[in-house]
């Protein structure tokens, strides 16, 4: 099949800042909390060393308060404070008891580190496409994948293998949460996470600007191993069990399966995404 490919040139995102984002001196470190529970977060509570470091290093992320246990402060407090001081608006630092973090983050493996942040503002799809540089590009779309650990792991693979964005529907998808950010291990700050109202319409928009949409289904007769991808590819994976929905399948240019040694093809969706992204990145390197 052949499709005429439309290329759009664009500029990189600028970091827009409000009038309140004026430089100020980093606040003095607060003393250890004496209450049973720290104040409830203003926004979203991210946790774990990698997620918190990545949030502090991201100039587009607004950070309010950094919460550290005594042990975590001894371990990496100096490095985290340095990251905070490099920001236009450094977050305040509060040393808390582990039990206090446990109350705020029940069941989470927080490593004694958390940060209160504002959610990231995702660009609209058309704005993202207008600013995407011409040439090779790889996108990942998820059709009703709701587990934040799977979505976080897919974001991590997307960052490793050079995907330009991860796109999901607004409904029946994993929102931005601390669990997702922890599983992404910093990739949430690197890979734009777009939430679109209508995934089928989104696929039509991608094809209009030259993307080939590849859907993955275990029963597809053609394997990714035998397929030579074009420059611009959007891969689409469905939820475990149900797979891609009918309208999503109909919008795909081609359905592919992943190479398998036998008839057992039951891969977790995050593992399937990692395999597909690795295979496509290898093929693109070999085409150069």
Long-range contacts (C-beta under 8 A, 24 or more apart in sequence): 1-253, 1-254, 3-207, 3-210, 3-212, 3-253, 4-210, 5-210, 5-230, 5-231, 5-232, 6-208, 6-209, 6-210, 7-134, 7-135, 7-209, 7-210, 8-129, 8-130, 8-132, 8-134, 8-209, 9-133, 9-134, 10-129, 10-130, 10-131, 10-132, 10-133, 11-131, 12-131, 13-60, 13-123, 13-131, 15-59, 15-60, 17-88, 20-89, 21-88, 21-89, 22-88, 23-88, 24-89, 24-90, 26-81, 26-84, 26-85, 26-90, 27-90, 27-92, 27-93, 29-81, 29-93, 29-95, 30-92, 30-93, 30-94, 30-95, 31-95, 32-70, 32-95, 32-96, 32-97, 33-94, 33-95, 33-96, 33-97, 33-100, 35-100, 36-100, 36-103, 37-100, 37-103, 37-104, 38-67, 38-94, 38-96, 38-100, 38-101, 38-104, 40-104, 41-65, 41-104, 41-116, 42-116, 42-118, 43-116, 43-117, 43-118, 43-119, 44-116, 44-117, 44-118, 44-119, 44-176, 44-177, 44-178, 45-104, 45-105, 45-114, 45-115, 45-116, 45-117, 45-178, 46-114, 46-115, 46-117, 46-178, 46-181, 46-182, 47-101, 47-105, 47-108, 47-110, 47-111, 47-113, 47-114, 47-115, 47-178, 47-181, 47-182, 48-109, 48-110, 48-111, 48-113, 48-181, 48-182, 48-185, 49-76, 49-111, 49-113, 50-182, 50-185, 50-186, 51-178, 51-181, 51-182, 51-184, 51-185, 51-186, 51-188, 52-80, 52-113, 52-114, 52-115, 53-79, 53-80, 53-83, 53-186, 54-185, 54-186, 54-187, 54-188, 54-189, 54-190, 55-115, 55-117, 55-181, 55-189, 56-80, 56-83, 56-84, 56-87, 56-91, 56-115, 57-83, 57-189, 58-189, 59-87, 59-88, 60-120, 60-121, 61-117, 61-118, 61-120, 61-189, 62-89, 62-117, 62-118, 63-87, 63-89, 63-90, 63-91, 63-115, 63-116, 63-117, 64-91, 64-92, 64-115, 64-116, 64-117, 64-118, 65-91, 65-92, 65-93, 65-94, 65-115, 65-116, 66-91, 66-92, 66-93, 66-94, 66-114, 66-115, 66-116, 67-94, 67-95, 67-96, 67-101, 67-104, 67-113, 67-114, 67-115, 67-116, 68-93, 68-94, 68-95, 68-96, 68-112, 68-113, 69-95, 69-96, 69-97, 69-98, 69-101, 69-112, 69-113, 70-95, 71-98, 71-112, 72-111, 72-112, 72-113, 75-112, 76-113, 80-113, 91-115, 91-116, 105-178, 108-178, 108-179, 108-182, 109-182, 114-178, 119-176, 120-176, 120-188, 120-189, 120-193, 122-192, 122-193, 122-194, 122-195, 123-192, 123-194, 124-194, 125-167, 125-194, 125-196, 125-202, 125-205, 126-205, 128-165, 128-192, 128-194, 129-205, 129-206, 129-209, 132-164, 135-231, 136-231, 136-232, 136-284, 137-164, 137-211, 137-231, 137-232, 137-233, 138-162, 138-163, 138-164, 138-232, 138-233, 138-234, 138-235, 138-277, 138-280, 138-281, 138-284, 139-163, 139-164, 139-165, 139-166, 139-167, 139-206, 139-211, 139-233, 139-234, 139-235, 140-165, 140-166, 140-167, 140-234, 140-235, 140-237, 140-273, 140-277, 141-166, 141-167, 141-168, 141-199, 141-202, 141-203, 141-213, 141-234, 141-235, 141-236, 141-237, 142-166, 142-167, 142-168, 142-173, 142-236, 142-237, 142-238, 142-269, 143-169, 143-199, 143-236, 143-237, 143-238, 143-239, 143-244, 143-245, 143-248, 144-169, 144-172, 144-173, 144-238, 144-239, 144-242, 144-245, 145-173, 145-174, 145-237, 145-238, 145-239, 145-240, 145-269, 146-172, 146-173, 146-174, 146-239, 147-174, 148-174, 148-175, 148-177, 148-179, 148-180, 148-183, 149-179, 149-180, 149-183, 149-270, 150-174, 150-183, 150-268, 150-269, 150-270, 151-180, 151-183, 151-184, 151-270, 152-179, 152-180, 152-181, 152-182, 152-183, 152-184, 152-185, 152-187, 152-188, 153-183, 153-184, 153-270, 153-273, 153-274, 154-269, 154-270, 154-273, 154-274, 155-180, 155-183, 155-184, 155-187, 155-188, 155-191, 155-193, 156-183, 156-184, 156-185, 156-186, 156-187, 157-270, 157-273, 157-274, 157-277, 157-278, 158-187, 158-191, 158-273, 158-277, 159-184, 159-186, 159-187, 159-190, 159-191, 160-277, 161-277, 161-278, 161-280, 161-281, 162-281, 163-191, 163-277, 164-191, 164-192, 165-191, 165-192, 165-193, 165-194, 166-191, 166-192, 166-193, 166-194, 167-194, 167-195, 167-196, 167-199, 167-202, 168-193, 168-194, 168-195, 168-196, 168-199, 169-195, 169-196, 169-197, 169-198, 169-199, 170-195, 170-196, 170-197, 199-247, 199-248, 200-247, 200-248, 200-250, 200-251, 203-234, 203-236, 203-248, 203-251, 203-252, 204-251, 206-234, 207-251, 207-253, 212-253, 212-254, 213-251, 213-252, 213-253, 213-254, 214-252, 214-253, 214-254, 214-255, 214-256, 215-244, 215-248, 215-249, 215-252, 215-254, 215-255, 215-256, 216-244, 216-255, 216-256, 216-257, 216-258, 216-272, 216-276, 217-243, 217-244, 217-249, 217-255, 217-256, 217-257, 218-243, 218-257, 218-258, 218-265, 218-266, 219-257, 220-255, 220-256, 220-257, 221-257, 222-254, 222-255, 222-256, 222-257, 223-256, 223-257, 223-258, 223-259, 224-256, 224-257, 224-258, 224-259, 224-276, 224-279, 224-280, 225-259, 225-279, 227-254, 227-256, 228-283, 228-287, 229-280, 229-283, 229-284, 233-280, 235-273, 235-276, 235-277, 235-280, 237-269, 237-272, 237-273, 237-276, 238-269, 239-269, 240-268, 240-269
